[in-house]
Amino acid sequence: MAGHMVTRYFRSLNKYEIFNASLDKLDKTTILINVENKDLVKKLLDKIKPNIVINCIGLLIKDSAENPALSIFINSFFPHFLSELGKVIGFKLIHLSTDCVFSGNKGNYSENDLKDGEGYYAKTKALGEIINQRDLTFRTSIIGPEIKKTGTGLFHWFFTQTGIIKGFTNVYWTGVTTLELAKAIDKAIEKGVNSLYHLVPDEKISKFDLINLINEIWGRNIEILKNKDYQSDKSLINNRKDYNFNIPTYRKMLFELYEWMEKWDYDSY
């Protein structure tokens, strides 16, 4: 979800030399690689000698539960492996973490709150966070288009629905679109931001209100009923005073994503 958007956005800026490496092909420039082959990863980075490495790889909730060993490797070991390589080769790592490192029992989690999330995904992502004065970990939650037709995110799920659906009124979220994430990464490179940063808007939003905004902006005319049965609040707050990314409102972020997607060929949306 994040990888293809970051690649496309950075190319649109025309100020970076971009290399994209993935298990699956994004375009003709993609370097095909399985990151489980650590020697191959090291050889590739030794050859390219990048200034910045953006790690968009992650095993999500379902796959993490079904593949614990792979989850530990991808979500926990691999980010630290990249960070260690960065010390030797000379690149800065920008790594993506998640609000799922928290349980959702209280909300308004700060950078220093206890990471109390349960399950393989939550625990492996918590272990994989890189917090030092050279690299940067963005802790956030993202929504956006996926290039796989079997996507699992909320955004993709919504576009597979018809008729009447339900939205959680008591599940709260603070996150960004994948487009806004890409913009923030660009700004972070320019400003030299490091350590742990909560990349979130100033206000939380319920999943019910979020999918209603998507419904409105994309003109889907889906009927959305309120579901009050489930409660969770994984909202994050940003206490960093040294830099502020000025994240737009949810409406503005989603509208900018809509305009971006109009310029690209997303078959499933």
VENLIN-V6250 format. One record per backbone hydrogen bond with DSSP energy under -1.0 kcal/mol. CO is the residue of the C=O (numbers start at 1). NH is the residue of the N-H. E is the energy in kcal/mol with one decimal. If there is no record, write none. Layout:
co;nh;e
CO;NH;E
CO;NH;E
//
This chain:
co;nh;e
2;6;-2.7
3;7;-2.2
4;8;-2.4
5;9;-2.9
6;10;-2.5
7;11;-2.0
8;12;-1.8
11;14;-1.0
20;31;-3.0
22;33;-2.1
27;30;-1.7
31;22;-2.0
34;37;-2.3
36;38;-1.3
37;41;-1.9
38;42;-2.6
39;43;-2.5
40;44;-2.4
41;45;-2.4
42;46;-2.5
43;47;-2.0
44;48;-2.5
45;49;-2.6
51;92;-2.5
53;94;-2.9
60;64;-2.8
61;65;-2.1
62;66;-1.9
63;67;-1.7
67;71;-2.6
68;72;-2.3
69;73;-1.9
70;74;-3.1
71;75;-2.4
72;76;-1.2
72;77;-2.6
73;78;-3.1
77;81;-2.3
78;82;-2.6
79;83;-2.2
80;84;-2.3
81;85;-2.2
82;86;-2.4
83;87;-1.3
84;88;-1.1
85;89;-3.3
86;90;-2.0
92;53;-2.6
93;136;-2.6
94;55;-2.7
95;138;-2.7
97;140;-1.2
98;101;-1.2
99;102;-1.8
101;117;-2.5
104;233;-2.2
109;237;-2.8
110;113;-1.2
114;116;-1.2
119;123;-2.3
120;124;-2.7
121;125;-2.4
122;126;-1.8
123;127;-2.0
124;128;-1.4
135;195;-2.7
136;95;-3.1
137;197;-2.6
138;97;-3.4
139;199;-1.6
141;176;-2.6
143;178;-1.9
148;151;-1.1
153;157;-2.7
154;158;-2.6
155;159;-1.5
157;160;-1.6
158;161;-1.4
163;223;-1.6
165;225;-3.1
167;227;-2.5
168;208;-2.2
170;232;-2.2
171;207;-2.2
172;234;-1.2
173;205;-2.1
176;143;-1.5
177;181;-2.3
178;182;-2.1
179;183;-2.0
180;184;-2.4
181;185;-2.3
182;186;-1.9
183;187;-2.1
184;188;-2.6
185;189;-2.1
186;190;-2.0
187;191;-2.4
188;192;-1.2
188;193;-1.6
195;137;-3.1
197;139;-2.5
198;200;-1.3
205;173;-2.4
206;210;-2.4
207;211;-2.4
208;212;-1.5
209;213;-1.8
210;214;-2.0
211;215;-2.5
212;216;-2.2
213;217;-2.8
214;218;-2.4
215;220;-1.9
223;165;-2.7
225;167;-2.7
227;169;-2.0
232;172;-2.7
235;109;-2.9
249;253;-2.6
250;254;-2.5
251;255;-2.4
252;256;-2.5
253;257;-1.9
254;258;-2.4
255;259;-2.4
256;260;-2.1
257;261;-2.8
258;262;-1.5
260;263;-1.3
264;266;-1.1
266;269;-1.5
//
